[in-house]
Amino acid sequence: MGLSNKALCMDLLLDLICYEMRSHRLSPEMEYILEKHLEQCPRCRCKIHSFQRTIQDSQIVRNFG
């Protein structure tokens, strides 16, 4: 499986959006687009909720490499 796998790309993009959302760095326009998408996409909605539960259940430890 290469990095060009469409499902992997979509998962990576959603992970990045979750991170930006958590960091409060999404523009109002992007927040609106994401909200509208989540209203219609149960898969992404489930991933976002899973991400939010993971963040709430664990203490974030920064990895500086």
Backbone as ProteinMPNN parsed JSONL, in Angstrom:
{"seq_chain_A": "MGLSNKALCMDLLLDLICYEMRSHRLSPEMEYILEKHLEQCPRCRCKIHSFQRTIQDSQIVRNFG", "coords_chain_A": {"N_chain_A": [[0.85, -1.181, 0.0], [0.72, 2.08, -0.975], [1.577, 5.551, -0.354], [-0.172, 6.964, -1.862], [-2.667, 5.943, -1.722], [-6.116, 6.339, -1.823], [-7.988, 6.201, 0.351], [-6.262, 6.288, 2.531], [-5.174, 8.821, 2.149], [-7.446, 10.42, 2.571], [-7.989, 9.819, 5.249], [-5.67, 10.805, 6.45], [-5.907, 13.527, 5.824], [-8.252, 14.155, 7.25], [-7.336, 13.66, 9.836], [-5.442, 15.721, 10.057], [-7.136, 17.942, 9.876], [-8.616, 17.55, 12.21], [-6.606, 17.965, 14.107], [-5.974, 20.663, 13.614], [-8.439, 21.784, 14.224], [-8.605, 21.192, 16.942], [-6.529, 22.761, 17.833], [-7.564, 25.224, 17.49], [-7.245, 26.569, 15.055], [-8.626, 26.661, 12.714], [-10.105, 28.406, 10.054], [-13.009, 30.567, 10.108], [-14.508, 30.027, 7.809], [-13.615, 27.446, 7.081], [-14.418, 26.02, 9.323], [-17.18, 26.204, 9.008], [-17.544, 24.82, 6.563], [-16.611, 22.295, 7.334], [-18.463, 21.679, 9.366], [-20.862, 21.545, 7.858], [-20.222, 19.398, 6.183], [-19.932, 17.328, 8.061], [-22.539, 17.054, 8.911], [-23.624, 15.537, 6.896], [-22.022, 13.316, 6.531], [-21.533, 10.356, 7.907], [-19.26, 8.766, 8.391], [-17.018, 10.507, 8.62], [-17.973, 12.071, 10.704], [-18.038, 10.194, 12.771], [-15.286, 9.65, 12.984], [-14.329, 12.171, 13.816], [-15.647, 12.44, 16.296], [-14.511, 10.283, 17.616], [-11.846, 11.109, 17.682], [-12.132, 13.371, 19.334], [-12.995, 12.152, 21.736], [-10.696, 10.662, 22.314], [-8.83, 12.681, 22.799], [-9.975, 13.868, 25.05], [-9.81, 11.772, 26.861], [-7.163, 11.333, 27.35], [-3.979, 12.595, 28.401], [-2.274, 15.044, 26.664], [0.906, 14.675, 25.375], [3.593, 16.374, 24.278], [5.63, 15.667, 21.484], [8.751, 16.289, 20.766], [10.565, 15.24, 19.068]], "CA_chain_A": [[0.0, 0.0, 0.0], [1.518, 3.29, -1.084], [1.025, 6.761, 0.251], [-1.163, 7.56, -2.753], [-3.942, 5.276, -1.484], [-7.127, 7.381, -1.62], [-8.531, 6.12, 1.717], [-5.207, 6.761, 3.43], [-5.105, 10.274, 1.968], [-8.603, 11.032, 3.223], [-7.802, 9.675, 6.692], [-4.624, 11.744, 6.835], [-6.488, 14.867, 5.743], [-9.171, 14.326, 8.368], [-6.5, 13.768, 11.037], [-4.875, 17.069, 10.076], [-8.231, 18.861, 10.187], [-8.895, 17.371, 13.642], [-5.532, 18.629, 14.847], [-6.157, 22.109, 13.466], [-9.65, 22.122, 14.964], [-8.235, 21.119, 18.36], [-5.617, 23.881, 18.086], [-8.326, 26.455, 17.22], [-6.61, 27.255, 13.932], [-9.442, 26.621, 11.501], [-10.771, 29.667, 9.736], [-14.47, 30.455, 10.202], [-15.006, 29.396, 6.589], [-13.323, 26.027, 7.154], [-15.302, 25.472, 10.354], [-18.504, 26.099, 8.395], [-17.478, 23.73, 5.585], [-16.497, 21.051, 8.097], [-19.754, 21.453, 10.022], [-21.825, 21.112, 6.832], [-19.818, 18.063, 5.743], [-20.217, 16.383, 9.132], [-23.989, 16.83, 8.939], [-23.994, 14.594, 5.848], [-21.07, 12.212, 6.391], [-21.411, 9.64, 9.178], [-17.896, 8.258, 8.575], [-16.181, 11.597, 9.143], [-18.526, 12.444, 12.0], [-17.572, 9.177, 13.707], [-13.852, 9.865, 13.2], [-14.17, 13.396, 14.604], [-16.056, 12.149, 17.67], [-13.49, 9.393, 18.173], [-10.696, 11.968, 17.959], [-12.451, 14.204, 20.492], [-12.965, 11.284, 22.919], [-9.302, 10.323, 22.591], [-8.219, 13.871, 23.382], [-10.531, 14.063, 26.391], [-9.447, 10.654, 27.723], [-5.723, 11.211, 27.571], [-3.218, 13.828, 28.523], [-1.43, 15.224, 25.493], [2.327, 14.841, 25.617], [4.22, 16.842, 23.038], [6.797, 14.93, 21.029], [9.628, 17.229, 20.072], [11.459, 14.507, 18.196]], "C_chain_A": [[0.888, 1.234, 0.0], [0.838, 4.474, -0.431], [-0.025, 7.429, -0.627], [-2.528, 6.885, -2.628], [-4.982, 6.321, -1.097], [-7.691, 7.374, -0.2], [-7.514, 6.638, 2.727], [-5.076, 8.278, 3.346], [-6.251, 10.968, 2.703], [-8.475, 10.952, 4.744], [-6.749, 10.657, 7.196], [-5.155, 13.174, 6.833], [-7.43, 15.129, 6.916], [-8.411, 14.435, 9.688], [-5.905, 15.167, 11.165], [-5.941, 18.114, 10.42], [-8.584, 18.772, 11.671], [-7.854, 18.096, 14.487], [-5.697, 20.145, 14.786], [-7.386, 22.584, 14.233], [-9.331, 22.174, 16.458], [-7.355, 22.308, 18.756], [-6.276, 25.236, 17.851], [-7.691, 27.271, 16.1], [-7.392, 27.129, 12.63], [-10.073, 27.984, 11.291], [-12.279, 29.475, 9.917], [-15.077, 29.768, 8.976], [-14.797, 27.892, 6.626], [-14.188, 25.35, 8.216], [-16.703, 25.25, 9.786], [-18.543, 24.923, 7.416], [-17.428, 22.383, 6.294], [-17.832, 20.701, 8.758], [-20.786, 20.929, 9.027], [-21.493, 19.714, 6.338], [-20.187, 17.022, 6.796], [-21.707, 16.097, 9.266], [-24.407, 15.735, 7.965], [-23.11, 13.357, 5.778], [-20.873, 11.489, 7.727], [-19.99, 9.115, 9.437], [-16.986, 9.331, 9.173], [-16.662, 12.039, 10.522], [-18.044, 11.471, 13.084], [-16.082, 9.369, 14.016], [-13.598, 11.101, 14.061], [-14.531, 13.138, 16.065], [-15.045, 11.232, 18.354], [-12.245, 10.19, 18.552], [-10.945, 12.798, 19.224], [-12.454, 13.382, 21.784], [-11.535, 10.935, 23.307], [-8.595, 11.482, 23.27], [-8.702, 14.075, 24.816], [-10.041, 12.996, 27.361], [-7.959, 10.568, 28.039], [-5.081, 12.585, 27.703], [-2.289, 13.917, 27.33], [0.008, 15.468, 25.929], [2.963, 15.236, 24.301], [5.472, 16.023, 22.75], [7.645, 15.87, 20.199], [10.729, 16.514, 19.306], [12.564, 13.831, 18.851]], "O_chain_A": [[1.719, 1.402, 0.892], [-0.319, 4.404, -0.015], [-0.698, 8.36, -0.185], [-3.452, 7.23, -3.365], [-4.773, 7.097, -0.165], [-7.856, 8.438, 0.396], [-7.871, 7.344, 3.67], [-4.886, 8.942, 4.365], [-6.047, 11.979, 3.374], [-8.813, 11.904, 5.448], [-6.921, 11.268, 8.251], [-4.873, 13.943, 7.752], [-7.404, 16.209, 7.506], [-8.794, 15.212, 10.562], [-5.868, 15.732, 12.258], [-5.675, 19.056, 11.167], [-8.823, 19.792, 12.317], [-8.191, 18.76, 15.467], [-5.571, 20.827, 15.803], [-7.374, 23.664, 14.824], [-9.747, 23.101, 17.153], [-7.433, 22.798, 19.882], [-5.632, 26.275, 17.993], [-7.607, 28.497, 16.177], [-6.877, 27.456, 11.561], [-10.519, 28.631, 12.238], [-12.77, 28.347, 9.884], [-16.044, 29.016, 9.095], [-15.69, 27.134, 6.249], [-14.64, 24.222, 8.019], [-17.333, 24.227, 10.054], [-19.478, 24.123, 7.444], [-18.118, 21.442, 5.903], [-18.271, 19.552, 8.707], [-21.505, 19.974, 9.322], [-22.402, 18.918, 6.097], [-20.697, 15.953, 6.461], [-22.092, 15.007, 9.69], [-25.425, 15.075, 8.174], [-23.421, 12.431, 5.03], [-20.126, 11.963, 8.582], [-19.568, 9.031, 10.59], [-16.266, 9.069, 10.137], [-15.856, 12.342, 11.401], [-17.686, 11.89, 14.185], [-15.666, 9.264, 15.17], [-12.739, 11.073, 14.943], [-13.812, 13.564, 16.97], [-14.76, 11.394, 19.54], [-11.66, 9.974, 19.613], [-10.068, 12.91, 20.081], [-11.973, 13.853, 22.815], [-11.196, 10.913, 24.49], [-7.84, 11.278, 24.22], [-7.911, 14.419, 25.694], [-9.871, 13.269, 28.55], [-7.553, 9.801, 28.912], [-5.578, 13.585, 27.186], [-1.586, 12.955, 27.021], [0.288, 16.349, 26.742], [2.875, 14.5, 23.317], [6.263, 15.726, 23.645], [7.297, 16.206, 19.067], [11.727, 17.133, 18.935], [13.373, 13.184, 18.186]]}, "name": "protein", "num_of_chains": 1, "seq": "MGLSNKALCMDLLLDLICYEMRSHRLSPEMEYILEKHLEQCPRCRCKIHSFQRTIQDSQIVRNFG"}
